[in-house]
Amino acid sequence: MKQLQFKSNINCGGCVSKITPVLKDNEWSVDNKVLTVKTDSLCQSNHCYGRGGRF
């Protein structure tokens, strides 16, 4: 399982609710606007495809 980290602008519960459907099959968290995802199906490139289509 890979752990990926992304800088984000996630500030509130509304932002979290928007990304939850996309990341529902992965373990993820947000801390100080850094999104951390533990996954086998996604990668850090802009051109990756996961189980639900383009990420």
Phi, psi and omega in degrees: 000134180265149172246118181249144177233138182227137169289139182219177174243029180288118184241333194217176178297330177296319177295316179298319180294331178289325183269345182303314180299327181287323186256011187301334181269005183235158173275127184211160177204162176233129178218120182052045178066016174254118178272122178247128181233129172256121190205159170249346190252354181240161174224172189275350180289156176288350186245035183262154178234131178253196181297329184262013183106205183293138179254000000 
